Amino acid sequence: AQGKALYVGHAIAGVAAINPHIAEEAIGLIDVVYEVLPHVISAPEAMRADAPILLEGLRTQELGRSLDAPSNVAEHFQHSLGDVAAGFSKADVVIEREFNTATVHQGYIEPQNVTALWNNDGRLHIWTSTQGPFEVRGAVAASLDVPVSQVRVTPMEIGGGFGGKFPLYHDPVAALLSKKTGNPVKIVMSRKEVFEGTGPTSGSYIKVKIGATNDGVITAAQCYLAYEAGAFPGSPVGAAAQCIFTPYDIPNVLIDGYDVVVNKPKAGAYRAPGASNASFAAESVVDELAVKLGFDPIEFRLKNASKEGTRRANGLVFPRIGLVETLEAMRNHPHWNTPLDSPNSGRGVAVGFWMNGGSESSCTIAVNGDGTINLVEGSADIGGTRVSVAMQAAEVLGIRAEDVYPSVVDTDSVGYTSGTGGSSVTFKTGWAAFEAAQHLKEQMIDRLADIWDIGADEIELVQGVFRSRADKELAMTFKELAGQLNRTGGPIVGRAAVSPQGVGGAFAGSIVDVKVDPETGKVDVLRFTMVQDAGKAIHPSYVEGQMQGGAVQGIGWALNEEYYMGDDGGMVNSSLLDYRMPTSLDLPMIDTVIVEVPNPGHPFGVRGVGEVSIVPPPAAIANAIYRAARVRMDRLPMSPGAIMDAVWNK
């Protein structure tokens, strides 16, 4: 902070010492005098005409033009398709509801930490827990005004990120302290500092209006999305707008999105950022429509499901997608077809979408004399991606995945690779590995052509064996050729740098059974099934793990997790004791069903799988609560107190 601290937890100074205890004492000697200013901690508050202004220089970008007056609204944008007024006029039933969702943290186990060493030669080396080593390199270089070539970033093994390990908090500070002291400097955040000083996902205020005919066809949908950006612009409201109505083929759509600054930490990404809030609102209204029209909730969704050729509100047209197959798998699952008759219990469903990401990636593959390969990549591994990337290289070369040794290296040792986010790594770095393996394969065929004295086009590689197309007796295994490379012309290295554009969006659906205690409002999750289109499940058990992890985080978001803000605008539950994330004792086994509808934009049909699984659970749980307690929930989390309030106000 410079001149104005915008939230409790906003860093104002850094101290270096030989141990943490002395550093803490030194911090206590810093005398800071604060003038307490009015605060706003929700989007509706911040948007009021009389709200205190956080950033005097901020002007609203209103549908592409800059307004003159200071405002807490950083941006208002709109997506429009068709004519919503005409669409609603054709509807027999129109439902409009308002929703509020609380600020939620990613809840990674390992806190942010960094070690920096500013060497005597002027080069800076940073070891950090990050999802984006090249983003760290660029941001540190820019903030310290040094060339990127002078900054080397080594990504360490990461104890969870979920989007929250992208922003920089202390990397430049550690670097400056190292330069001043001439020593390496390490900074590790406490859990309280993580909660109060790093970027959670946005709280939000959402209005949804959907209309449908009596025969179950959705004719129009409209929404108002106001997302908290934290103290600086940049909430995930844009992503929310791309996801909220995307599961449905709706001819008339109007989406208004607002990015709003509030006195909270700058919002960060959290697993399909923005989509879970939006899906909670939209899927609750879709479910209410299905009930009012007398439709089975899955059949209603199938009747209106997006498919290949569907145009989204942002203008994009879907290629081949797997929502229909996902819904059919839900409809046919034993969970959906098993009666649930126990008192105070209910079953709910919901679906969700995440667009997934791509962007730049690089890969290098070197052949070892024993027939194994070393694969070098730049994507930090937070979900088992080293294995899924290695498997794609192995597939091209016809060798065992166990014979691929993948390494995530520092920014000096591999070409530029965008960060591990957007469910992008198996897609983009897998593609880079595919291309690098193809490059390697071509060189090995050329080498063998020289050895056999035939044309390269006469040789093929089939299941790890090079063969002459004309003479089937002329054959050599990948391992045999690898052992001859050094004495037949030297080592061979495959390289690739890609920026693939064929990203495939992903859909997921949840089926959940809950029991609601009518006396306390406590919700127990009895059974949970997650169904998801993976495109092609490169490593099925890892895909299942991602699906289960997203479901669990969605359950926590739905029932317990929130930033509880005090009257002074500070977070009062900034510990893992008071910020209630679910444990194994709170959860049933998460059953998984992998649907495979290949993405036409990837060599192996890959779709990102890491994020969409968090999108439908809150809405599915809300819809299950409705069937158990006959109340429609309009806020997250759906804590016991919130449920009892809804019951009493029914």
C-alpha positions as CSV (number, residue, x, y, z in Angstrom):
1,A,0.0,0.0,0.0
2,Q,1.2,3.5,-0.7
3,G,-0.7,6.3,1.1
4,K,-3.9,4.3,1.4
5,A,-4.4,0.8,2.7
6,L,-7.5,-0.5,1.0
7,Y,-8.3,-3.6,3.1
8,V,-7.2,-5.3,6.3
9,G,-4.2,-7.3,5.3
10,H,-2.9,-4.8,2.7
11,A,0.9,-5.0,3.0
12,I,2.7,-1.7,3.9
13,A,6.3,-2.7,4.8
14,G,8.8,-5.5,4.6
15,V,11.5,-6.4,7.2
16,A,14.4,-8.8,6.9
17,A,16.1,-10.4,9.8
18,I,18.2,-13.5,10.6
19,N,15.2,-15.4,11.9
20,P,11.4,-15.0,12.0
21,H,11.3,-14.0,15.7
22,I,13.6,-11.0,15.3
23,A,11.7,-10.0,12.1
24,E,8.4,-10.1,14.1
25,E,10.0,-7.9,16.8
26,A,11.2,-5.5,14.2
27,I,7.8,-5.2,12.7
28,G,6.4,-4.3,16.1
29,L,8.8,-1.3,16.1
30,I,7.2,0.2,13.0
31,D,4.7,2.9,14.0
32,V,1.9,3.3,11.5
33,V,-0.8,5.9,12.0
34,Y,-4.0,5.2,10.2
35,E,-6.9,7.5,9.4
36,V,-9.9,5.2,9.4
37,L,-12.0,5.7,6.3
38,P,-15.5,4.4,5.4
39,H,-15.5,1.0,3.8
40,V,-17.7,-1.1,1.5
41,I,-17.4,-4.9,1.4
42,S,-20.1,-5.9,-1.1
43,A,-20.8,-5.0,-4.7
44,P,-24.3,-3.6,-4.0
45,E,-22.9,-1.4,-1.3
46,A,-20.0,-0.2,-3.5
47,M,-22.4,0.6,-6.4
48,R,-24.6,3.0,-4.4
49,A,-24.4,6.6,-5.4
50,D,-23.2,7.7,-2.0
51,A,-20.6,4.9,-1.5
52,P,-17.1,5.9,-0.6
53,I,-14.7,5.9,-3.5
54,L,-11.8,3.4,-3.2
55,L,-9.7,4.6,-6.1
56,E,-10.0,8.3,-7.0
57,G,-8.6,7.7,-10.5
58,L,-10.9,4.9,-11.4
59,R,-13.5,5.5,-14.2
60,T,-16.1,3.1,-15.4
61,Q,-15.6,1.5,-18.8
62,E,-19.2,1.6,-19.8
63,L,-19.9,-0.6,-22.7
64,G,-16.5,0.3,-24.2
65,R,-16.4,4.0,-23.4
66,S,-14.9,5.7,-20.3
67,L,-17.2,7.7,-18.1
68,D,-16.1,10.9,-16.4
69,A,-17.1,10.5,-12.8
70,P,-15.1,8.5,-10.2
71,S,-16.7,5.2,-9.5
72,N,-16.3,1.9,-7.8
73,V,-17.6,0.2,-10.9
74,A,-14.5,-0.6,-13.0
75,E,-16.4,-2.0,-16.0
76,H,-19.9,-2.6,-17.3
77,F,-20.1,-5.0,-20.3
78,Q,-22.9,-6.7,-22.1
79,H,-23.5,-9.9,-24.2
80,S,-26.6,-10.0,-26.3
81,L,-28.2,-12.6,-28.5
82,G,-31.5,-12.3,-30.2
83,D,-34.3,-10.2,-28.7
84,V,-35.0,-10.9,-25.0
85,A,-38.2,-8.9,-24.8
86,A,-39.6,-10.9,-27.7
87,G,-38.4,-14.1,-26.1
88,F,-40.0,-13.4,-22.8
89,S,-43.3,-12.5,-24.6
90,K,-43.4,-16.0,-26.0
91,A,-42.9,-17.7,-22.6
92,D,-45.8,-19.1,-20.6
93,V,-43.7,-19.1,-17.4
94,V,-41.1,-16.6,-16.4
95,I,-39.1,-16.9,-13.1
96,E,-36.9,-14.1,-11.8
97,R,-34.7,-14.5,-8.7
98,E,-31.9,-12.7,-6.9
99,F,-28.8,-14.5,-5.4
100,N,-25.9,-13.6,-3.2
101,T,-22.7,-15.5,-2.8
102,A,-20.0,-14.9,-0.2
103,T,-16.2,-14.5,-0.7
104,V,-14.5,-17.9,-0.7
105,H,-10.8,-18.9,-0.5
106,Q,-9.1,-21.6,-2.5
107,G,-7.9,-23.3,0.7
108,Y,-4.6,-24.6,-0.6
109,I,-2.6,-26.5,2.0
110,E,0.8,-24.8,1.4
111,P,0.9,-21.0,2.1
112,Q,2.6,-18.6,-0.3
113,N,6.4,-18.7,0.1
114,V,9.4,-17.5,-1.8
115,T,13.2,-17.5,-1.6
116,A,15.1,-14.8,-3.5
117,L,18.8,-14.4,-4.1
118,W,20.1,-11.3,-5.9
119,N,23.6,-12.5,-7.0
120,N,26.7,-10.3,-7.3
121,D,26.5,-10.6,-11.1
122,G,23.2,-8.8,-11.1
123,R,21.1,-11.8,-11.8
124,L,18.1,-12.5,-9.6
125,H,17.1,-16.1,-8.8
126,I,13.7,-16.8,-7.3
127,W,12.4,-20.1,-5.9
128,T,8.7,-19.9,-5.4
129,S,5.4,-21.8,-5.0
130,T,3.7,-20.6,-8.2
131,Q,1.4,-21.8,-11.0
132,G,3.1,-19.4,-13.4
133,P,6.9,-19.2,-13.3
134,F,7.1,-17.2,-16.5
135,E,4.4,-14.8,-15.2
136,V,6.4,-14.4,-12.0
137,R,9.5,-13.7,-14.1
138,G,7.8,-11.0,-16.2
139,A,6.0,-9.3,-13.2
140,V,9.1,-9.2,-11.0
141,A,11.2,-7.8,-13.9
142,A,8.6,-5.1,-14.6
143,S,8.1,-4.2,-10.9
144,L,11.9,-3.9,-10.3
145,D,12.7,-2.4,-13.7
146,V,15.2,-5.1,-14.7
147,P,15.3,-7.1,-18.0
148,V,13.5,-10.4,-17.9
149,S,16.8,-12.0,-18.9
150,Q,18.2,-11.1,-15.5
151,V,15.5,-13.0,-13.6
152,R,15.4,-16.7,-13.2
153,V,12.4,-18.4,-11.6
154,T,12.4,-22.0,-10.4
155,P,8.9,-23.3,-9.6
156,M,9.0,-25.5,-6.5
157,E,6.7,-28.5,-5.9
158,I,3.4,-26.8,-5.1
159,G,1.0,-27.7,-2.2
160,G,-2.1,-26.7,-4.0
161,G,-3.0,-23.6,-6.0
162,F,-6.5,-23.8,-7.6
163,G,-5.8,-20.4,-9.3
164,G,-4.6,-18.7,-6.1
165,K,-0.9,-19.2,-6.8
166,F,-0.8,-16.9,-9.8
167,P,-0.6,-13.4,-8.3
168,L,2.6,-12.0,-6.8
169,Y,2.5,-10.9,-3.2
170,H,6.0,-11.1,-1.8
171,D,8.4,-12.1,-4.6
172,P,9.5,-8.6,-5.5
173,V,9.8,-7.8,-1.7
174,A,12.0,-10.8,-1.1
175,A,14.1,-9.8,-4.1
176,L,14.6,-6.2,-2.9
177,L,15.5,-7.4,0.6
178,S,18.0,-9.8,-0.8
179,K,19.6,-7.0,-2.8
180,K,19.8,-4.8,0.2
181,T,21.2,-7.4,2.5
182,G,23.4,-9.3,0.1
183,N,21.8,-12.6,1.4
184,P,19.1,-14.9,0.2
185,V,15.8,-13.9,1.7
186,K,12.8,-16.3,2.4
187,I,9.3,-15.1,3.1
188,V,6.5,-17.5,4.2
189,M,3.0,-16.3,4.8
190,S,1.1,-17.4,7.9
191,R,-2.4,-18.8,7.4
192,K,-3.9,-15.5,8.7
193,E,-1.8,-13.6,6.2
194,V,-3.0,-16.0,3.4
195,F,-6.6,-15.4,4.2
196,E,-6.3,-11.6,4.7
197,G,-3.7,-10.7,2.2
198,T,-4.1,-13.0,-0.8
199,G,-6.8,-13.2,-3.5
200,P,-9.9,-15.2,-2.8
201,T,-12.6,-15.6,-5.3
202,S,-15.3,-12.9,-5.6
203,G,-18.5,-12.6,-3.7
204,S,-21.3,-11.7,-6.0
205,Y,-24.8,-10.4,-6.4
206,I,-26.7,-12.0,-9.3
207,K,-30.2,-11.6,-10.8
208,V,-31.5,-14.2,-13.1
209,K,-34.6,-14.2,-15.2
210,I,-35.6,-17.2,-17.5
211,G,-38.7,-17.9,-19.5
212,A,-40.1,-21.1,-21.0
213,T,-43.1,-22.4,-22.8
214,N,-45.5,-24.9,-21.3
215,D,-43.9,-27.6,-23.5
216,G,-40.5,-27.0,-21.8
217,V,-38.7,-24.8,-24.3
218,I,-36.6,-22.0,-22.9
219,T,-37.3,-18.9,-24.9
220,A,-35.2,-16.2,-23.2
221,A,-32.7,-15.7,-20.4
222,Q,-31.4,-12.5,-18.8
223,C,-29.0,-11.9,-15.9
224,Y,-27.3,-9.1,-14.0
225,L,-23.9,-10.1,-12.6
226,A,-22.1,-7.8,-10.1
227,Y,-18.9,-9.3,-8.9
228,E,-16.5,-8.1,-6.3
229,A,-13.0,-7.4,-7.7
230,G,-11.5,-6.7,-4.3
231,A,-9.5,-3.5,-3.9
232,F,-8.4,-3.3,-7.5
233,P,-10.3,-4.0,-10.8
234,G,-10.3,-7.5,-12.2
235,S,-13.0,-9.9,-11.0
236,P,-13.9,-13.0,-12.9
237,V,-17.3,-11.5,-14.0
238,G,-16.2,-11.9,-17.6
239,A,-15.7,-15.6,-17.2
240,A,-19.0,-15.8,-15.4
241,A,-20.8,-14.2,-18.3
242,Q,-19.3,-16.8,-20.7
243,C,-20.6,-19.6,-18.5
244,I,-23.9,-18.7,-16.9
245,F,-26.4,-19.7,-19.7
246,T,-23.9,-21.7,-21.9
247,P,-25.3,-25.2,-21.1
248,Y,-28.5,-24.2,-22.9
249,D,-29.5,-23.5,-26.5
250,I,-31.4,-20.2,-25.8
251,P,-32.3,-18.0,-28.8
252,N,-32.6,-14.8,-26.8
253,V,-30.1,-13.8,-24.1
254,L,-29.0,-10.6,-22.4
255,I,-26.1,-10.6,-19.9
256,D,-25.0,-7.5,-18.0
257,G,-21.7,-7.8,-16.1
258,Y,-20.2,-5.4,-13.6
259,D,-16.7,-5.4,-12.2
260,V,-16.8,-3.7,-8.8
261,V,-14.0,-2.7,-6.4
262,V,-14.6,-3.3,-2.7
263,N,-12.5,-3.1,0.5
264,K,-11.3,-6.7,0.3
265,P,-8.1,-8.3,-1.0
266,K,-7.8,-8.2,-4.8
267,A,-9.9,-11.2,-6.1
268,G,-7.9,-14.1,-7.5
269,A,-8.8,-17.1,-9.6
270,Y,-10.4,-20.1,-8.0
271,R,-11.1,-23.2,-10.1
272,A,-13.4,-22.1,-13.0
273,P,-13.4,-18.5,-11.6
274,G,-16.8,-16.9,-11.6
275,A,-18.6,-19.9,-13.0
276,S,-19.8,-21.6,-9.7
277,N,-21.5,-18.4,-8.5
278,A,-23.2,-18.0,-11.9
279,S,-24.2,-21.6,-12.2
280,F,-25.7,-21.6,-8.6
281,A,-28.0,-18.8,-9.7
282,A,-28.9,-20.0,-13.2
283,E,-29.3,-23.7,-12.3
284,S,-31.5,-22.9,-9.4
285,V,-33.9,-21.0,-11.7
286,V,-33.7,-23.8,-14.3
287,D,-34.6,-26.3,-11.7
288,E,-37.5,-24.2,-10.4
289,L,-38.8,-23.9,-14.0
290,A,-38.7,-27.7,-14.5
291,V,-40.7,-28.1,-11.3
292,K,-43.3,-25.5,-12.2
293,L,-43.7,-27.0,-15.7
294,G,-43.9,-30.5,-14.4
295,F,-40.7,-31.8,-16.1
296,D,-38.2,-34.2,-14.9
297,P,-35.1,-32.0,-14.1
298,I,-32.7,-34.0,-16.3
299,E,-35.2,-34.3,-19.2
300,F,-35.8,-30.5,-19.0
301,R,-32.1,-29.9,-19.3
302,L,-31.8,-32.4,-22.2
303,K,-34.6,-30.7,-24.0
304,N,-32.8,-27.4,-24.0
305,A,-29.2,-28.6,-24.0
306,S,-26.5,-26.9,-26.1
307,K,-25.0,-29.1,-28.8
308,E,-22.7,-28.7,-31.8
309,G,-23.8,-25.6,-33.7
310,T,-25.3,-23.8,-30.7
311,R,-24.5,-20.1,-30.7
312,R,-23.5,-18.7,-27.3
313,A,-24.4,-15.2,-26.0
314,N,-20.9,-14.0,-26.7
315,G,-21.2,-15.0,-30.4
316,L,-19.1,-18.1,-30.4
317,V,-20.6,-21.3,-32.0
318,F,-19.9,-24.7,-30.4
319,P,-18.0,-27.3,-32.2
320,R,-18.6,-30.9,-31.0
321,I,-19.3,-30.9,-27.3
322,G,-20.5,-33.5,-24.8
323,L,-23.3,-32.0,-22.7
324,V,-26.0,-34.2,-24.1
325,E,-23.9,-37.3,-23.5
326,T,-23.2,-36.0,-19.9
327,L,-26.9,-35.6,-19.2
328,E,-27.7,-39.0,-20.7
329,A,-25.0,-40.6,-18.4
330,M,-26.7,-38.8,-15.4
331,R,-30.1,-40.0,-16.5
332,N,-28.9,-43.6,-16.8
333,H,-26.9,-43.7,-13.6
334,P,-28.0,-46.0,-10.8
335,H,-27.9,-43.0,-8.4
336,W,-30.6,-41.2,-10.4
337,N,-32.7,-44.3,-10.7
338,T,-32.5,-45.4,-7.1
339,P,-35.5,-44.3,-4.9
340,L,-34.8,-41.8,-2.1
341,D,-37.5,-42.2,0.5
342,S,-36.0,-41.2,3.8
343,P,-37.6,-38.3,5.6
344,N,-36.1,-34.8,5.2
345,S,-34.0,-36.0,2.3
346,G,-33.9,-34.8,-1.3
347,R,-32.1,-35.3,-4.5
348,G,-30.8,-32.5,-6.8
349,V,-29.1,-32.2,-10.1
350,A,-27.3,-29.4,-11.9
351,V,-24.9,-29.0,-14.8
352,G,-22.1,-26.5,-15.5
353,F,-19.7,-25.3,-18.1
354,W,-16.1,-24.1,-18.2
355,M,-14.5,-22.8,-21.4
356,N,-11.0,-24.1,-20.6
357,G,-7.7,-22.4,-21.7
358,G,-4.9,-22.9,-24.1
359,S,-2.1,-20.5,-24.8
360,E,1.7,-20.9,-25.2
361,S,3.8,-23.9,-24.2
362,S,7.2,-25.4,-24.9
363,C,8.7,-28.8,-24.6
364,T,12.1,-30.5,-25.3
365,I,12.7,-34.3,-25.5
366,A,16.1,-35.9,-25.4
367,V,16.7,-39.6,-26.2
368,N,18.8,-41.7,-23.8
369,G,21.0,-44.6,-24.8
370,D,18.8,-47.1,-22.9
371,G,15.7,-46.2,-24.9
372,T,14.2,-43.9,-22.3
373,I,13.5,-40.2,-23.0
374,N,13.9,-37.1,-20.8
375,L,11.0,-34.6,-21.3
376,V,11.5,-31.0,-20.2
377,E,8.5,-28.8,-19.8
378,G,7.6,-25.4,-18.1
379,S,4.1,-26.1,-16.7
380,A,4.0,-26.2,-12.9
381,D,2.4,-29.5,-11.9
382,I,-0.6,-29.1,-9.6
383,G,-2.7,-32.0,-10.8
384,G,-0.5,-34.8,-12.1
385,T,0.1,-33.2,-15.4
386,R,3.7,-34.4,-15.7
387,V,2.3,-37.9,-16.2
388,S,-0.5,-36.9,-18.7
389,V,2.0,-34.9,-20.7
390,A,4.5,-37.8,-20.7
391,M,1.9,-40.2,-21.8
392,Q,1.1,-38.2,-24.9
393,A,4.8,-38.2,-25.9
394,A,5.0,-41.9,-25.2
395,E,1.9,-42.5,-27.4
396,V,3.6,-40.8,-30.4
397,L,6.8,-42.8,-30.0
398,G,5.2,-46.1,-29.2
399,I,7.1,-46.5,-25.9
400,R,6.0,-47.1,-22.3
401,A,4.9,-44.0,-20.3
402,E,7.2,-45.4,-17.6
403,D,10.1,-44.8,-20.0
404,V,9.4,-41.1,-20.1
405,Y,11.1,-39.0,-17.4
406,P,9.3,-35.6,-17.3
407,S,10.8,-32.6,-15.5
408,V,9.4,-29.1,-14.7
409,V,12.3,-26.8,-15.0
410,D,13.2,-23.1,-14.4
411,T,12.6,-20.3,-16.8
412,D,16.2,-20.4,-18.1
413,S,15.8,-24.0,-19.2
414,V,12.8,-24.2,-21.4
415,G,10.9,-21.9,-23.8
416,Y,8.1,-19.6,-22.7
417,T,5.2,-21.5,-21.2
418,S,2.1,-19.8,-19.9
419,G,0.9,-20.6,-16.5
420,T,-0.9,-23.7,-15.1
421,G,-4.4,-22.5,-15.1
422,G,-7.6,-22.7,-17.1
423,S,-7.4,-26.5,-17.2
424,S,-4.8,-25.9,-19.9
425,V,-1.8,-28.0,-19.3
426,T,-2.8,-31.5,-20.5
427,F,-4.2,-29.7,-23.6
428,K,-1.4,-27.2,-24.4
429,T,1.7,-28.8,-22.9
430,G,0.4,-32.2,-24.0
431,W,0.2,-30.7,-27.5
432,A,3.8,-29.4,-27.2
433,A,4.9,-32.8,-26.1
434,F,3.1,-34.3,-29.1
435,E,4.8,-32.0,-31.5
436,A,8.2,-32.5,-29.8
437,A,7.8,-36.2,-30.0
438,Q,6.9,-35.9,-33.7
439,H,10.0,-33.9,-34.3
440,L,12.0,-36.5,-32.5
441,K,10.4,-39.3,-34.5
442,E,11.2,-37.6,-37.8
443,Q,14.9,-37.2,-36.9
444,M,15.1,-40.8,-35.8
445,I,13.5,-42.0,-39.0
446,D,16.0,-39.8,-40.9
447,R,18.9,-41.4,-39.0
448,L,17.7,-44.9,-39.6
449,A,17.2,-44.1,-43.3
450,D,20.9,-43.3,-43.4
451,I,21.8,-46.5,-41.5
452,W,19.7,-48.6,-43.8
453,D,20.5,-46.5,-46.9
454,I,16.8,-46.2,-47.9
455,G,14.4,-43.2,-48.2
456,A,12.9,-41.8,-45.0
457,D,9.5,-42.1,-46.5
458,E,10.0,-45.9,-46.7
459,I,10.2,-46.1,-42.9
460,E,7.3,-46.2,-40.4
461,L,7.2,-46.3,-36.6
462,V,4.5,-48.8,-35.3
463,Q,4.2,-49.5,-31.6
464,G,7.8,-48.6,-30.8
465,V,9.3,-50.5,-33.8
466,F,10.8,-48.8,-36.9
467,R,10.0,-50.9,-40.0
468,S,10.7,-50.7,-43.7
469,R,7.4,-50.4,-45.5
470,A,8.9,-52.5,-48.4
471,D,10.9,-55.1,-46.4
472,K,9.1,-56.2,-43.3
473,E,12.2,-58.1,-42.2
474,L,14.1,-54.8,-41.9
475,A,13.1,-53.6,-38.4
476,M,14.7,-52.0,-35.3
477,T,13.1,-51.1,-32.0
478,F,13.1,-47.6,-30.6
479,K,15.4,-48.8,-27.8
480,E,17.8,-50.4,-30.2
481,L,18.1,-47.3,-32.4
482,A,18.5,-45.1,-29.2
483,G,21.5,-47.1,-28.3
484,Q,23.1,-46.4,-31.7
485,L,22.5,-42.6,-32.0
486,N,25.8,-41.3,-30.6
487,R,27.9,-43.4,-32.9
488,T,25.8,-42.9,-36.0
489,G,25.7,-39.1,-36.1
490,G,25.2,-37.9,-32.5
491,P,22.3,-37.3,-30.1
492,I,18.8,-36.4,-31.2
493,V,16.6,-33.9,-29.4
494,G,13.0,-33.1,-30.3
495,R,11.7,-29.6,-29.7
496,A,8.4,-27.8,-30.0
497,A,6.8,-24.4,-29.1
498,V,3.1,-24.1,-29.6
499,S,0.2,-21.8,-29.1
500,P,-2.8,-24.1,-29.9
501,Q,-6.2,-22.6,-30.6
502,G,-8.5,-25.6,-30.6
503,V,-9.5,-25.5,-26.9
504,G,-12.6,-27.5,-26.1
505,G,-15.0,-26.4,-23.5
506,A,-16.1,-28.9,-20.8
507,F,-19.4,-29.8,-19.2
508,A,-20.0,-31.6,-15.9
509,G,-23.1,-32.6,-14.0
510,S,-23.8,-33.5,-10.4
511,I,-26.3,-35.7,-8.7
512,V,-26.5,-35.3,-5.0
513,D,-28.6,-36.6,-2.1
514,V,-28.9,-34.6,1.1
515,K,-30.6,-34.8,4.4
516,V,-31.7,-31.6,6.2
517,D,-32.1,-31.5,9.9
518,P,-35.4,-29.6,10.4
519,E,-34.5,-28.5,13.9
520,T,-31.0,-27.1,13.1
521,G,-30.8,-26.7,9.4
522,K,-27.6,-28.8,9.2
523,V,-27.2,-30.5,5.8
524,D,-25.6,-33.9,5.5
525,V,-24.4,-35.0,2.0
526,L,-25.5,-38.6,1.7
527,R,-24.4,-39.5,-1.8
528,F,-22.7,-37.6,-4.6
529,T,-22.1,-38.5,-8.2
530,M,-20.0,-36.4,-10.6
531,V,-20.3,-36.9,-14.4
532,Q,-17.9,-35.1,-16.7
533,D,-16.9,-34.9,-20.3
534,A,-13.1,-35.2,-20.4
535,G,-12.8,-35.4,-24.2
536,K,-10.2,-38.1,-23.9
537,A,-9.2,-39.2,-20.4
538,I,-5.4,-39.4,-20.8
539,H,-4.9,-40.7,-17.3
540,P,-8.3,-41.8,-16.0
541,S,-7.5,-42.2,-12.3
542,Y,-6.0,-38.6,-12.3
543,V,-9.1,-37.4,-14.1
544,E,-11.3,-39.0,-11.4
545,G,-9.2,-37.3,-8.8
546,Q,-9.7,-33.9,-10.4
547,M,-13.5,-34.6,-10.5
548,Q,-13.6,-35.6,-6.9
549,G,-11.5,-32.7,-5.8
550,G,-13.7,-30.2,-7.5
551,A,-16.8,-31.8,-6.1
552,V,-15.5,-31.6,-2.6
553,Q,-14.6,-27.9,-3.0
554,G,-18.0,-27.3,-4.4
555,I,-19.6,-28.9,-1.4
556,G,-17.5,-26.7,0.9
557,W,-18.5,-23.6,-1.0
558,A,-22.2,-24.7,-0.9
559,L,-22.5,-25.4,2.7
560,N,-19.8,-23.9,4.9
561,E,-17.1,-21.6,3.4
562,E,-17.2,-17.8,3.5
563,Y,-15.2,-14.8,4.5
564,Y,-17.1,-13.6,7.6
565,M,-16.6,-9.8,7.7
566,G,-16.7,-7.8,10.9
567,D,-18.2,-4.3,11.4
568,D,-14.7,-2.8,10.8
569,G,-14.5,-4.5,7.4
570,G,-11.9,-7.1,8.5
571,M,-12.1,-10.8,8.2
572,V,-12.9,-12.4,11.6
573,N,-12.5,-16.1,10.7
574,S,-9.0,-16.0,9.2
575,S,-7.9,-19.4,10.5
576,L,-8.6,-23.0,9.4
577,L,-10.4,-23.5,12.7
578,D,-13.0,-20.8,11.9
579,Y,-13.0,-21.0,8.1
580,R,-14.8,-24.3,7.8
581,M,-13.6,-26.4,4.9
582,P,-15.0,-30.0,4.6
583,T,-13.0,-32.9,5.9
584,S,-13.3,-36.6,5.1
585,L,-15.7,-36.9,8.0
586,D,-18.1,-34.5,6.3
587,L,-18.2,-36.3,2.9
588,P,-19.5,-39.5,1.3
589,M,-17.5,-41.2,-1.4
590,I,-17.6,-39.1,-4.5
591,D,-18.6,-41.4,-7.4
592,T,-17.3,-40.5,-10.8
593,V,-18.4,-41.1,-14.4
594,I,-16.1,-40.1,-17.2
595,V,-17.7,-39.2,-20.5
596,E,-15.5,-39.1,-23.5
597,V,-16.6,-36.9,-26.4
598,P,-13.3,-36.1,-28.2
599,N,-12.4,-32.4,-28.6
600,P,-11.9,-32.0,-32.4
601,G,-9.3,-29.3,-31.7
602,H,-6.7,-31.6,-30.1
603,P,-4.6,-34.4,-31.5
604,F,-5.8,-36.8,-28.9
605,G,-9.2,-35.2,-28.2
606,V,-8.2,-33.7,-24.9
607,R,-10.5,-31.3,-23.0
608,G,-9.3,-29.7,-19.8
609,V,-10.7,-31.5,-16.7
610,G,-9.4,-29.6,-13.7
611,E,-12.0,-26.9,-13.2
612,V,-15.6,-27.6,-14.4
613,S,-16.2,-30.2,-11.6
614,I,-16.5,-27.3,-9.1
615,V,-19.2,-25.6,-11.1
616,P,-22.4,-27.7,-10.6
617,P,-22.2,-28.9,-7.0
618,P,-23.5,-25.7,-5.2
619,A,-26.6,-25.6,-7.4
620,A,-27.2,-29.3,-7.2
621,I,-27.1,-29.2,-3.4
622,A,-29.4,-26.2,-3.4
623,N,-31.9,-28.1,-5.6
624,A,-31.6,-31.1,-3.3
625,I,-32.3,-28.9,-0.3
626,Y,-35.4,-27.7,-2.0
627,R,-36.7,-31.3,-2.3
628,A,-35.7,-32.0,1.3
629,A,-36.9,-28.9,3.1
630,R,-39.2,-27.2,0.4
631,V,-37.2,-24.0,0.5
632,R,-35.4,-22.3,-2.4
633,M,-32.0,-21.1,-1.3
634,D,-30.7,-17.8,-2.7
635,R,-27.4,-17.4,-1.0
636,L,-24.1,-19.2,-0.5
637,P,-23.1,-20.7,1.8
638,M,-26.2,-22.6,2.6
639,S,-25.2,-22.8,6.3
640,P,-27.6,-24.1,9.0
641,G,-28.4,-20.5,9.9
642,A,-29.2,-19.6,6.3
643,I,-31.4,-22.6,5.9
644,M,-33.3,-22.0,9.1
645,D,-33.8,-18.3,8.0
646,A,-35.3,-19.6,4.7
647,V,-37.5,-22.1,6.5
648,W,-38.8,-19.5,9.0
649,N,-39.5,-17.0,6.2
650,K,-41.2,-19.5,3.9
